[in-house]
Amino acid sequence: MDLEQLQREAAIASLKAKHKTNHILHLILSVITVGLWLPVWVLVAISNSIERGKVERRADDNTFAQRLGRFVGRATKK
């Protein structure tokens, strides 16, 4: 695997990590607010799941990977 491929995969992993739900935090908030935080937790989890799916679909798209590779290449050259 070449350096460019590794950089692309790292950038995609970073994008996926941005849309990760912190379930422990939401559980604590739900307990503290006696369940009033549950609807927010559900909405955040659904939203993050949708966004992660979009990132995965874009990662599978060859043109996205090429554009991301060019972007990552420019960022590492600076």
Backbone atoms as SQL, in Angstrom:
CREATE TABLE atoms (id INTEGER PRIMARY KEY, chain TEXT, resi INTEGER, resn TEXT, atom TEXT, x REAL, y REAL, z REAL);
INSERT INTO atoms VALUES
  (1, 'A', 1, 'MET', 'N', 0.860, -1.174, 0.000),
  (2, 'A', 1, 'MET', 'CA', 0.000, 0.000, 0.000),
  (3, 'A', 1, 'MET', 'C', 0.906, 1.237, 0.000),
  (4, 'A', 2, 'ASP', 'N', 0.641, 2.160, -0.879),
  (5, 'A', 2, 'ASP', 'CA', 1.491, 3.346, -0.966),
  (6, 'A', 2, 'ASP', 'C', 1.049, 4.431, 0.014),
  (7, 'A', 3, 'LEU', 'N', 1.872, 5.443, 0.136),
  (8, 'A', 3, 'LEU', 'CA', 1.627, 6.520, 1.097),
  (9, 'A', 3, 'LEU', 'C', 0.324, 7.252, 0.798),
  (10, 'A', 4, 'GLU', 'N', 0.043, 7.486, -0.473),
  (11, 'A', 4, 'GLU', 'CA', -1.177, 8.206, -0.853),
  (12, 'A', 4, 'GLU', 'C', -2.423, 7.446, -0.412),
  (13, 'A', 5, 'GLN', 'N', -2.414, 6.129, -0.592),
  (14, 'A', 5, 'GLN', 'CA', -3.547, 5.296, -0.183),
  (15, 'A', 5, 'GLN', 'C', -3.735, 5.348, 1.335),
  (16, 'A', 6, 'LEU', 'N', -2.626, 5.281, 2.070),
  (17, 'A', 6, 'LEU', 'CA', -2.702, 5.359, 3.527),
  (18, 'A', 6, 'LEU', 'C', -3.254, 6.703, 3.982),
  (19, 'A', 7, 'GLN', 'N', -2.836, 7.780, 3.326),
  (20, 'A', 7, 'GLN', 'CA', -3.334, 9.107, 3.672),
  (21, 'A', 7, 'GLN', 'C', -4.825, 9.212, 3.400),
  (22, 'A', 8, 'ARG', 'N', -5.274, 8.655, 2.266),
  (23, 'A', 8, 'ARG', 'CA', -6.700, 8.668, 1.937),
  (24, 'A', 8, 'ARG', 'C', -7.505, 7.928, 3.002),
  (25, 'A', 9, 'GLU', 'N', -7.023, 6.746, 3.375),
  (26, 'A', 9, 'GLU', 'CA', -7.745, 5.958, 4.375),
  (27, 'A', 9, 'GLU', 'C', -7.773, 6.666, 5.724),
  (28, 'A', 10, 'ALA', 'N', -6.682, 7.330, 6.089),
  (29, 'A', 10, 'ALA', 'CA', -6.646, 8.078, 7.350),
  (30, 'A', 10, 'ALA', 'C', -7.628, 9.246, 7.309),
  (31, 'A', 11, 'ALA', 'N', -7.722, 9.936, 6.175),
  (32, 'A', 11, 'ALA', 'CA', -8.653, 11.058, 6.050),
  (33, 'A', 11, 'ALA', 'C', -10.096, 10.574, 6.125),
  (34, 'A', 12, 'ILE', 'N', -10.392, 9.448, 5.503),
  (35, 'A', 12, 'ILE', 'CA', -11.746, 8.888, 5.547),
  (36, 'A', 12, 'ILE', 'C', -12.089, 8.464, 6.975),
  (37, 'A', 13, 'ALA', 'N', -11.136, 7.836, 7.663),
  (38, 'A', 13, 'ALA', 'CA', -11.366, 7.441, 9.060),
  (39, 'A', 13, 'ALA', 'C', -11.617, 8.665, 9.930),
  (40, 'A', 14, 'SER', 'N', -10.909, 9.742, 9.641),
  (41, 'A', 14, 'SER', 'CA', -11.106, 10.981, 10.390),
  (42, 'A', 14, 'SER', 'C', -12.508, 11.543, 10.161),
  (43, 'A', 15, 'LEU', 'N', -12.969, 11.491, 8.916),
  (44, 'A', 15, 'LEU', 'CA', -14.321, 11.970, 8.615),
  (45, 'A', 15, 'LEU', 'C', -15.372, 11.128, 9.329),
  (46, 'A', 16, 'LYS', 'N', -15.160, 9.824, 9.382),
  (47, 'A', 16, 'LYS', 'CA', -16.110, 8.945, 10.069),
  (48, 'A', 16, 'LYS', 'C', -16.123, 9.223, 11.570),
  (49, 'A', 17, 'ALA', 'N', -14.945, 9.484, 12.133),
  (50, 'A', 17, 'ALA', 'CA', -14.843, 9.720, 13.575),
  (51, 'A', 17, 'ALA', 'C', -15.568, 10.997, 13.994),
  (52, 'A', 18, 'LYS', 'N', -15.691, 11.949, 13.081),
  (53, 'A', 18, 'LYS', 'CA', -16.387, 13.195, 13.400),
  (54, 'A', 18, 'LYS', 'C', -17.859, 12.950, 13.707),
  (55, 'A', 19, 'HIS', 'N', -18.414, 11.903, 13.124),
  (56, 'A', 19, 'HIS', 'CA', -19.849, 11.630, 13.267),
  (57, 'A', 19, 'HIS', 'C', -20.069, 10.397, 14.130),
  (58, 'A', 20, 'LYS', 'N', -19.463, 10.425, 15.303),
  (59, 'A', 20, 'LYS', 'CA', -19.605, 9.309, 16.230),
  (60, 'A', 20, 'LYS', 'C', -20.365, 9.797, 17.462),
  (61, 'A', 21, 'THR', 'N', -21.386, 9.075, 17.846),
  (62, 'A', 21, 'THR', 'CA', -22.214, 9.451, 18.986),
  (63, 'A', 21, 'THR', 'C', -21.564, 8.985, 20.282),
  (64, 'A', 22, 'ASN', 'N', -21.466, 9.886, 21.249),
  (65, 'A', 22, 'ASN', 'CA', -20.936, 9.549, 22.561),
  (66, 'A', 22, 'ASN', 'C', -22.100, 9.053, 23.420),
  (67, 'A', 23, 'HIS', 'N', -22.314, 7.745, 23.408),
  (68, 'A', 23, 'HIS', 'CA', -23.473, 7.171, 24.079),
  (69, 'A', 23, 'HIS', 'C', -23.382, 7.276, 25.603),
  (70, 'A', 24, 'ILE', 'N', -22.181, 7.208, 26.143),
  (71, 'A', 24, 'ILE', 'CA', -22.027, 7.331, 27.597),
  (72, 'A', 24, 'ILE', 'C', -22.485, 8.723, 28.056),
  (73, 'A', 25, 'LEU', 'N', -22.053, 9.754, 27.346),
  (74, 'A', 25, 'LEU', 'CA', -22.462, 11.117, 27.686),
  (75, 'A', 25, 'LEU', 'C', -23.982, 11.263, 27.609),
  (76, 'A', 26, 'HIS', 'N', -24.578, 10.750, 26.551),
  (77, 'A', 26, 'HIS', 'CA', -26.035, 10.863, 26.400),
  (78, 'A', 26, 'HIS', 'C', -26.781, 10.064, 27.464),
  (79, 'A', 27, 'LEU', 'N', -26.221, 8.919, 27.859),
  (80, 'A', 27, 'LEU', 'CA', -26.835, 8.138, 28.929),
  (81, 'A', 27, 'LEU', 'C', -26.817, 8.927, 30.240),
  (82, 'A', 28, 'ILE', 'N', -25.674, 9.527, 30.551),
  (83, 'A', 28, 'ILE', 'CA', -25.563, 10.320, 31.782),
  (84, 'A', 28, 'ILE', 'C', -26.541, 11.495, 31.749),
  (85, 'A', 29, 'LEU', 'N', -26.598, 12.190, 30.621),
  (86, 'A', 29, 'LEU', 'CA', -27.525, 13.318, 30.501),
  (87, 'A', 29, 'LEU', 'C', -28.977, 12.869, 30.617),
  (88, 'A', 30, 'SER', 'N', -29.285, 11.699, 30.068),
  (89, 'A', 30, 'SER', 'CA', -30.652, 11.178, 30.170),
  (90, 'A', 30, 'SER', 'C', -31.014, 10.842, 31.614),
  (91, 'A', 31, 'VAL', 'N', -30.062, 10.292, 32.352),
  (92, 'A', 31, 'VAL', 'CA', -30.322, 9.960, 33.762),
  (93, 'A', 31, 'VAL', 'C', -30.501, 11.243, 34.567),
  (94, 'A', 32, 'ILE', 'N', -29.615, 12.218, 34.342),
  (95, 'A', 32, 'ILE', 'CA', -29.690, 13.479, 35.087),
  (96, 'A', 32, 'ILE', 'C', -31.002, 14.219, 34.817),
  (97, 'A', 33, 'THR', 'N', -31.451, 14.191, 33.556),
  (98, 'A', 33, 'THR', 'CA', -32.672, 14.923, 33.195),
  (99, 'A', 33, 'THR', 'C', -33.919, 14.049, 33.269),
  (100, 'A', 34, 'VAL', 'N', -33.806, 12.905, 33.912),
  (101, 'A', 34, 'VAL', 'CA', -34.928, 11.969, 34.099),
  (102, 'A', 34, 'VAL', 'C', -35.588, 11.626, 32.759),
  (103, 'A', 35, 'GLY', 'N', -34.793, 11.340, 31.755),
  (104, 'A', 35, 'GLY', 'CA', -35.307, 10.885, 30.469),
  (105, 'A', 35, 'GLY', 'C', -35.653, 11.971, 29.469),
  (106, 'A', 36, 'LEU', 'N', -35.594, 13.221, 29.876),
  (107, 'A', 36, 'LEU', 'CA', -35.935, 14.290, 28.938),
  (108, 'A', 36, 'LEU', 'C', -34.915, 14.423, 27.803),
  (109, 'A', 37, 'TRP', 'N', -33.711, 13.906, 28.021),
  (110, 'A', 37, 'TRP', 'CA', -32.663, 13.996, 27.008),
  (111, 'A', 37, 'TRP', 'C', -32.772, 12.866, 25.968),
  (112, 'A', 38, 'LEU', 'N', -33.614, 11.875, 26.203),
  (113, 'A', 38, 'LEU', 'CA', -33.735, 10.727, 25.288),
  (114, 'A', 38, 'LEU', 'C', -34.062, 11.111, 23.845),
  (115, 'A', 39, 'PRO', 'N', -35.010, 12.021, 23.600),
  (116, 'A', 39, 'PRO', 'CA', -35.280, 12.380, 22.196),
  (117, 'A', 39, 'PRO', 'C', -34.068, 13.011, 21.497),
  (118, 'A', 40, 'VAL', 'N', -33.308, 13.801, 22.237),
  (119, 'A', 40, 'VAL', 'CA', -32.102, 14.403, 21.663),
  (120, 'A', 40, 'VAL', 'C', -31.101, 13.307, 21.309),
  (121, 'A', 41, 'TRP', 'N', -30.933, 12.348, 22.204),
  (122, 'A', 41, 'TRP', 'CA', -30.008, 11.233, 21.988),
  (123, 'A', 41, 'TRP', 'C', -30.393, 10.473, 20.724),
  (124, 'A', 42, 'VAL', 'N', -31.661, 10.167, 20.580),
  (125, 'A', 42, 'VAL', 'CA', -32.131, 9.431, 19.398),
  (126, 'A', 42, 'VAL', 'C', -31.866, 10.231, 18.127),
  (127, 'A', 43, 'LEU', 'N', -32.180, 11.519, 18.147),
  (128, 'A', 43, 'LEU', 'CA', -31.962, 12.354, 16.959),
  (129, 'A', 43, 'LEU', 'C', -30.486, 12.455, 16.594),
  (130, 'A', 44, 'VAL', 'N', -29.632, 12.614, 17.594),
  (131, 'A', 44, 'VAL', 'CA', -28.188, 12.700, 17.338),
  (132, 'A', 44, 'VAL', 'C', -27.672, 11.380, 16.774),
  (133, 'A', 45, 'ALA', 'N', -28.105, 10.272, 17.352),
  (134, 'A', 45, 'ALA', 'CA', -27.653, 8.957, 16.883),
  (135, 'A', 45, 'ALA', 'C', -28.092, 8.709, 15.437),
  (136, 'A', 46, 'ILE', 'N', -29.315, 9.057, 15.104),
  (137, 'A', 46, 'ILE', 'CA', -29.813, 8.880, 13.731),
  (138, 'A', 46, 'ILE', 'C', -29.046, 9.779, 12.769),
  (139, 'A', 47, 'SER', 'N', -28.869, 11.031, 13.146),
  (140, 'A', 47, 'SER', 'CA', -28.144, 11.980, 12.301),
  (141, 'A', 47, 'SER', 'C', -26.709, 11.518, 12.046),
  (142, 'A', 48, 'ASN', 'N', -26.022, 11.089, 13.091),
  (143, 'A', 48, 'ASN', 'CA', -24.648, 10.629, 12.933),
  (144, 'A', 48, 'ASN', 'C', -24.565, 9.364, 12.091),
  (145, 'A', 49, 'SER', 'N', -25.542, 8.485, 12.250),
  (146, 'A', 49, 'SER', 'CA', -25.568, 7.271, 11.445),
  (147, 'A', 49, 'SER', 'C', -25.729, 7.608, 9.965),
  (148, 'A', 50, 'ILE', 'N', -26.591, 8.551, 9.656),
  (149, 'A', 50, 'ILE', 'CA', -26.797, 8.977, 8.266),
  (150, 'A', 50, 'ILE', 'C', -25.521, 9.593, 7.707),
  (151, 'A', 51, 'GLU', 'N', -24.883, 10.466, 8.474),
  (152, 'A', 51, 'GLU', 'CA', -23.665, 11.120, 8.011),
  (153, 'A', 51, 'GLU', 'C', -22.530, 10.121, 7.793),
  (154, 'A', 52, 'ARG', 'N', -22.403, 9.133, 8.701),
  (155, 'A', 52, 'ARG', 'CA', -21.367, 8.109, 8.529),
  (156, 'A', 52, 'ARG', 'C', -21.634, 7.288, 7.273),
  (157, 'A', 53, 'GLY', 'N', -22.903, 7.020, 6.989),
  (158, 'A', 53, 'GLY', 'CA', -23.249, 6.302, 5.761),
  (159, 'A', 53, 'GLY', 'C', -22.868, 7.094, 4.524),
  (160, 'A', 54, 'LYS', 'N', -23.080, 8.406, 4.576),
  (161, 'A', 54, 'LYS', 'CA', -22.695, 9.260, 3.448),
  (162, 'A', 54, 'LYS', 'C', -21.189, 9.226, 3.228),
  (163, 'A', 55, 'VAL', 'N', -20.436, 9.279, 4.319),
  (164, 'A', 55, 'VAL', 'CA', -18.974, 9.241, 4.212),
  (165, 'A', 55, 'VAL', 'C', -18.540, 7.911, 3.610),
  (166, 'A', 56, 'GLU', 'N', -19.144, 6.818, 4.058),
  (167, 'A', 56, 'GLU', 'CA', -18.784, 5.504, 3.532),
  (168, 'A', 56, 'GLU', 'C', -19.114, 5.388, 2.049),
  (169, 'A', 57, 'ARG', 'N', -20.272, 5.912, 1.641),
  (170, 'A', 57, 'ARG', 'CA', -20.634, 5.854, 0.223),
  (171, 'A', 57, 'ARG', 'C', -19.689, 6.703, -0.615),
  (172, 'A', 58, 'ARG', 'N', -19.335, 7.892, -0.093),
  (173, 'A', 58, 'ARG', 'CA', -18.401, 8.748, -0.822),
  (174, 'A', 58, 'ARG', 'C', -17.018, 8.122, -0.883),
  (175, 'A', 59, 'ALA', 'N', -16.621, 7.419, 0.174),
  (176, 'A', 59, 'ALA', 'CA', -15.310, 6.764, 0.191),
  (177, 'A', 59, 'ALA', 'C', -15.247, 5.666, -0.865),
  (178, 'A', 60, 'ASP', 'N', -16.382, 5.027, -1.106),
  (179, 'A', 60, 'ASP', 'CA', -16.431, 3.986, -2.132),
  (180, 'A', 60, 'ASP', 'C', -16.393, 4.576, -3.537),
  (181, 'A', 61, 'ASP', 'N', -16.786, 5.822, -3.661),
  (182, 'A', 61, 'ASP', 'CA', -16.780, 6.486, -4.954),
  (183, 'A', 61, 'ASP', 'C', -15.336, 6.828, -5.325),
  (184, 'A', 62, 'ASN', 'N', -14.899, 6.341, -6.463),
  (185, 'A', 62, 'ASN', 'CA', -13.513, 6.522, -6.895),
  (186, 'A', 62, 'ASN', 'C', -13.143, 7.990, -7.056),
  (187, 'A', 63, 'THR', 'N', -14.043, 8.802, -7.586),
  (188, 'A', 63, 'THR', 'CA', -13.715, 10.211, -7.809),
  (189, 'A', 63, 'THR', 'C', -13.527, 10.931, -6.487),
  (190, 'A', 64, 'PHE', 'N', -14.305, 10.573, -5.478),
  (191, 'A', 64, 'PHE', 'CA', -14.143, 11.180, -4.154),
  (192, 'A', 64, 'PHE', 'C', -12.771, 10.828, -3.589),
  (193, 'A', 65, 'ALA', 'N', -12.385, 9.570, -3.718),
  (194, 'A', 65, 'ALA', 'CA', -11.087, 9.138, -3.200),
  (195, 'A', 65, 'ALA', 'C', -9.950, 9.869, -3.910),
  (196, 'A', 66, 'GLN', 'N', -10.097, 10.088, -5.204),
  (197, 'A', 66, 'GLN', 'CA', -9.057, 10.803, -5.940),
  (198, 'A', 66, 'GLN', 'C', -8.980, 12.258, -5.495),
  (199, 'A', 67, 'ARG', 'N', -10.136, 12.919, -5.343),
  (200, 'A', 67, 'ARG', 'CA', -10.138, 14.312, -4.890),
  (201, 'A', 67, 'ARG', 'C', -9.576, 14.418, -3.491),
  (202, 'A', 68, 'LEU', 'N', -9.945, 13.481, -2.622),
  (203, 'A', 68, 'LEU', 'CA', -9.447, 13.478, -1.262),
  (204, 'A', 68, 'LEU', 'C', -7.940, 13.250, -1.258),
  (205, 'A', 69, 'GLY', 'N', -7.460, 12.364, -2.122),
  (206, 'A', 69, 'GLY', 'CA', -6.028, 12.119, -2.215),
  (207, 'A', 69, 'GLY', 'C', -5.264, 13.354, -2.632),
  (208, 'A', 70, 'ARG', 'N', -5.814, 14.110, -3.582),
  (209, 'A', 70, 'ARG', 'CA', -5.167, 15.359, -4.007),
  (210, 'A', 70, 'ARG', 'C', -5.176, 16.373, -2.878),
  (211, 'A', 71, 'PHE', 'N', -6.276, 16.463, -2.144),
  (212, 'A', 71, 'PHE', 'CA', -6.374, 17.385, -1.016),
  (213, 'A', 71, 'PHE', 'C', -5.376, 17.019, 0.070),
  (214, 'A', 72, 'VAL', 'N', -5.303, 15.743, 0.419),
  (215, 'A', 72, 'VAL', 'CA', -4.388, 15.289, 1.457),
  (216, 'A', 72, 'VAL', 'C', -2.952, 15.510, 1.003),
  (217, 'A', 73, 'GLY', 'N', -2.679, 15.270, -0.261),
  (218, 'A', 73, 'GLY', 'CA', -1.337, 15.471, -0.798),
  (219, 'A', 73, 'GLY', 'C', -0.900, 16.910, -0.682),
  (220, 'A', 74, 'ARG', 'N', -1.799, 17.839, -0.976),
  (221, 'A', 74, 'ARG', 'CA', -1.471, 19.266, -0.857),
  (222, 'A', 74, 'ARG', 'C', -1.240, 19.654, 0.590),
  (223, 'A', 75, 'ALA', 'N', -2.045, 19.092, 1.495),
  (224, 'A', 75, 'ALA', 'CA', -1.922, 19.444, 2.909),
  (225, 'A', 75, 'ALA', 'C', -0.614, 18.936, 3.502),
  (226, 'A', 76, 'THR', 'N', -0.139, 17.788, 3.050),
  (227, 'A', 76, 'THR', 'CA', 1.088, 17.235, 3.620),
  (228, 'A', 76, 'THR', 'C', 2.337, 17.860, 3.018),
  (229, 'A', 77, 'LYS', 'N', 2.225, 18.506, 1.864),
  (230, 'A', 77, 'LYS', 'CA', 3.385, 19.138, 1.226),
  (231, 'A', 77, 'LYS', 'C', 3.738, 20.463, 1.844),
  (232, 'A', 78, 'LYS', 'N', 2.806, 21.069, 2.586),
  (233, 'A', 78, 'LYS', 'CA', 3.052, 22.392, 3.179),
  (234, 'A', 78, 'LYS', 'C', 3.970, 22.319, 4.361);
